[in-house]
């Protein structure tokens, strides 16, 4: 990754560790620079350290060791309410006895902002989330999506330089969740505020973020733009966690520059990009995305060609997932747009298929737990 000029960095984690029992580290040696104005998502499964990292930045957790800086100064002894950070939680955390306007005015009064200025800011924040006419309602009179909008407005109303969001859309249904993803993304683009967002939903991370940091077992596995993470995963964990992925286990036969040849269990040979491999004879896992695989005649130009037996069709509206048995793997998936699917294809058919060398990555061997 290119070096970032210091003035563009808003938050720095320097060798940050967190343990609750003195033995197991929830966060291991975290070094991370967050840029001014970016939308950075911390993504990972439960227990991977992403929420703990966010809570340390917010001030609700204390690092066991290391330093967190905001705007060049250490936050280690700064209480949460003095950090100039807005927070949005999954459960909204609105005051039920206060109206929407009073909920929004609360963080302003805590900061000593006068009433005239305060009511002007509340108005602006409500209009930003399209709730102008809801000022006098109470949280209990609002839907989940409206409450989440109020929580978002409250985090933005005092114009913080940094907004932290912890699974803020987790309680919403799919359609509303997707709508709110775009709302938050557009508000971020308009305001230029820095957002650090925690989710375990990879689709959400890919949709909203400028960069995504993928966490696993307390460490960042890869930090990159959504496209780079999906197309160029740096290890097997990232390849499996982001999007759908076909995995083939084999052993490294030879390497030549950035290309390598891998031998599969039944002896088939695959030419691949050598991304994270050891020495000849070492185990490797091949990763190839389902939409990169070509069937029948379309496979003729591919560097890697095999045959597969069709096991199942899974219809998903705009595309079909075809499950095949390929090279001994029974759950090998191909994604085909409806318009490109051969209507005569049937379960039991044995067909040629293939993929280009640049679309298959040779990575570290997957642990059996994956």
N, C-alpha and C positions, 0 to 999 in steps of 0.2 A: 504494500500500500504506500502511496506517496506520502512524504513527510508533510505534516500539517504545520502551517506557520502558527506560532504560539498565540497570536492575537485572535486567531479564529477558534481557539479552544475555550469552551465555557466551563466544562467540568472535567476534572482529571481524577481517576482512581490510580493510586500509586501503591503497588504491592499490598493491596487490601486483602485481609483474611478475616473470616468469621467462623468461630466455633462456639457451640453452646455448652459442650461437655468437656472441653479441653483436649479432646482426642480427635473426633472426626471433624474435618473442615467442611462447612456448608459452602463457603466461598474460598477458593484456593488462589492466592497470589494474583488478584485481579488487577490488571493494568489496562486502562481504557480511557481514551480521550473522546469527549463528546463535543461536537462542533456547534458553534453558535448558529441558531436558526434551523438546525437539522431535526428531522423526525427519526429518532433511533428507537428501534424495537428490541427488547430483550426477549428472546424466544427460547423455549425449552420445555421439557416435560416437567411434571411435578417433582419438587425436590432437587431441581438442577441448580438452584442458587440465584435465579433471576429476581424473584420477589425480595429475597434478603438483600440483594445488591441495591434494589430500588429503595427499600426501607432504610438502609444505611445512608443513602443520599438524602432522604427526607428527614432523617434525624430521629426516626422511631426505633432504630437499632444502632448500636455502637460497634465500629470495627474492632476486632480483637487486636489487629495490628495493621499498620499501613496508614495512608493519609488520603482523604478525599478533599479536593479543592474545588471551589466555585469562584469563577472570575479571579483566579490566582491566589485566593486566600483559603487557608485551611478551615474546614467546617467541623473539625473534630470536637470542638467545645462549644459550638453554636447551637442553641436550642432550636427545635423545629420552627417555631413561629417567627424566628429572626432570620430565616434563611432565604426569604424572598422567593419561595417556591409554592406553586399552586398544586393541589392534589385532587385527583378524581379516583374514587374507589368503586368497586363493583356494587356495593350495597348503598351507593349514593350518599349516605351519612348526612342527610338533610335534617334540620331541626323541625320536628313535626308540629311544634306549637307556634312556629313563625310562618308568616306568609312567604311567598316566593321572593318578593322584594326585600323583606327583612332578612331572609337567608343570605341574599346577595350583599346586603349592606353590612352584615356582620363582620366579614374580614376587613372591611373598610374602616369600621368604627374601632376595631382592635388596633388598626394602624393610625388612628387619630386623624382620619380625613374628615373635613367638615361636612355638614349635612347637605349643603347645596351641591358641592362637588360630588358627594356620594350619590345623591339621587340621579345626577347626570350620568354617572358611570354605570349605575344599576340599569338605567334606561338603555344605554348603549349595549351593555352585555346581554340584556334580554332580547334586543332586536337582532343581535348577532346569532342567537340560537332560535330565532323566529318564535319567541314567546311573549311578544309585547303586551298582549291582552291578558296575560296570566299573572300579573304582578300581585294581585290581591288574593289569589287562591292559596290554599294550604297544600303541602306535599301530598296529603291523603286524598286530595281531590284530583290528583294527576295520574296519568298512566305511567307505566315503567319508563317508556321512552321519553316522556316529558320530564319525569324526575331526573333522568340521566342528563337531559339538556340543561336543567337548572344546576345540577352538580358541575357540569362543564362550565357554565356561565360563572358560577361562584369561584371556580379555580382561576378564571381569566379576569375577573372584575377588577382586581387590584394591580393588573398589568405586571405580573411577575416575569422575570427573565427566563424562568424555567417552569414547565408544567409536567408533573409526573402522573401517569395513569396506570392503575393496577387492575388489569382485566375489566375495564370499565363497561364492556358490552356483554359480559358473560351471562347476565340474567335475561337478556332480550331474545326474542324469537328470531329465526334466521333472516327473514325479510327486513325486519326493523334493524337488526344488527348490521346488515349490509348497507342499509340506508345511512345509519349513523357513522359507519366507517368513512363513507364519502363526505358526510357533514364535517366530521372532525378533520379529515384531510384538507378540505377546502378552507376551514377556519384557520388551520395551521398555515396554509399558503398565504391567506390574506394578512394574518398578523405577523408572520415571521418569527413567532415565539419558538423557543427550543422545547421539543417534546421528547420525553423518555417514556416509552409505552411497554408494559409487560403483558404478554399473552402466551398461551400454549397452542394457539390456533395459527397454523402456518399460513393458511389462506389470508387471514387478517394481516399478518406480518408482511406478506408479499404485496398486498393491495395498498397498504398505507405508508410504508416506510421509505426513507431515503437510504438508510442502511439498517441491517439486521445483525444482531449479535446472537449466535446460536450457543446456548449454554447446555452443558452436560456434566454432571458430577462436579459442580462447583467451578468449572473452567469454561472459558470461551473457546469453542472449537473452531469457529470461523466468524469473521465479521466482514460484511461486504454488502453491495447493493442486492436487492431481491433477484435481479436477473443473473448476477454473477453467482449467487448462492445456488440457484436452481440449475444453471447450465454448467457451472464449474465447481462442484463441491470438492472440498480439499480432503475429506476423509469419508469413510463408510457411514459414520454416524450422521453426518450432515446430509449425505446422499439419501439415506433412508428416512430422515426426519422431514426433509423438505420435499413435498410432492411425492408422486408415485415413482417407484424405482424397481427395475428388474435386477436381481443379483444372481451372479453365477460364480461359484467358488472354484478356484483352480490353483495351479502352481506356476510360478514365473519360470519360463524356459530361457528367454534371452531378452536383453535390452539393447537398443541402438538409439542413442539420443533421447528424444522424448517419446519414442515408440517402443512397444515391447510385445512379446508373444507369450500368451498364457495357454497352458494345457489344462483342459477341463477333465473332470473325473473319468469320463468315458473315452478320453483321448482326443476329442475335438480340439483344434487350435484356433485361438482368437487373437487377432492383432488389435492392440488397444493403445490409448495414450497412457504413458507411464506417469502417474500423478503421485502416488505414494506407495512405492514398492521397495522391497529389500533386495536380496541377492537371488540369482537363479536357484531354483529349488524351494524358495520360500513360498508360503501360501499367500494368495491375493484374492480379493473379491472384485469382480467386474461389475460395473454399474452402467445400465443403459436405460434411458427413459422410454416409456411405452409409446410415446408419440413419434419417436425417432426410428421405429422399426418398420421396414417396408415388406409388404406381402406380395406373393406371386411375381408377376412380370416386373413390378416396381423394384424388386430386390436384385435385379440383374446387374446393376451398376455398383452394388455394395461390395466393400472389401471383405466383409465377413458374411458368408452364406451358409445356411443350414436348412434342415426341414423341420417342420413342427406339426403336431397333430392337434386339430381344433377340439377343445374339450367343452367350451361353454361360451354363450353370447350373453353379455349383460348390457341391456338397452338403457341409455341415459339421455334420451331426447335428441340432443344435437350430435352426440357421438355414441359409438358402441365400444365397449371393452371386450376384447376377444381373449379368452383364456386358452393358452395352448400348453402342450408339453413340448419343451425345446431343450435339447442337450441334457435330458434327464431331469430337468426342473419341471414340475407339474403345474406350478402357478406362475407361468410366464405370461405377462399381459401385453397386449398391443392395443393402442388407442386409435380408432379409425373414425374420421368424420363420416356422418351418415352418407354424404354424397359420394364418398370414395369407397364405400364398402361393396364388395362383390355380392350381389343378392343370391347368387347360386351357392355361396359358401355354406357348408353344413357341418354339424358336429361329426367328428370321426374322419373328416378330410385330412389328408396329409399334404401340406403345401410348402413351397419354398419360401423362405423369409431371410431377411438380412438387415445389416446396419453398417453405416460407414465407420471407418476407423476413428474419425474425430468425434464420434458420438458415444464411444464406449471408454470408460475411465477405469484404469487398474488402480485399486485402492487397498488400504490395509485390510487384512482378513477380518471378517465380521465375528464378534464374539457370539457364542451359541445362544446367548440370551436375546439376541436381536431377531 
